[in-house]
Amino acid sequence: MSVGLAAVAHLADLLSLPQAQRDAIFALGEQELAAGKLTEAIETLQVAAHLDPLDPARWSRLGDALRAGGRTKEADLYTHYALELAK
C-alpha cells in the first residue's frame, strides 16, 4: 500500500473513534500546552481539530498553541477559522 493510501486508511480509522476518545486527545493537547510542551501540543491539537473539524474550540486552541510557539501567521489563520465556525 502506498504511503498516501496508508494515510487515508489511518485517517478513516481515526474518524471512527468514539467521541470520548476524541475528547481525550483534545484534553491531552490542552495538558501539553499547559505544560509548555509546544511541539507535542501542536501535533496533538492538530489531530484533535481534524477529528472534530466543526468544533471551533479545537481550532482555537490549535491557534493558541501555534501562537505560543511563535507561529503567528498560522495561528491567526486557525483563530480566524474558529471564529467563522462559531458564527
CORPEWO-V745996 format. One line per field, one symbol per residue. ss: DSSP state (~ for helix, > for strand, _ for the rest). Layout:
BEGIN
ss=???
END
This chain:
BEGIN
ss=__~~~~~~~~~~~~~___~~~~~~~~~~~~~~~~___~~~~~~~~~~~~~~____~~~~~~~~~~~~~___~~~~~~~~~~~~~~~_
END
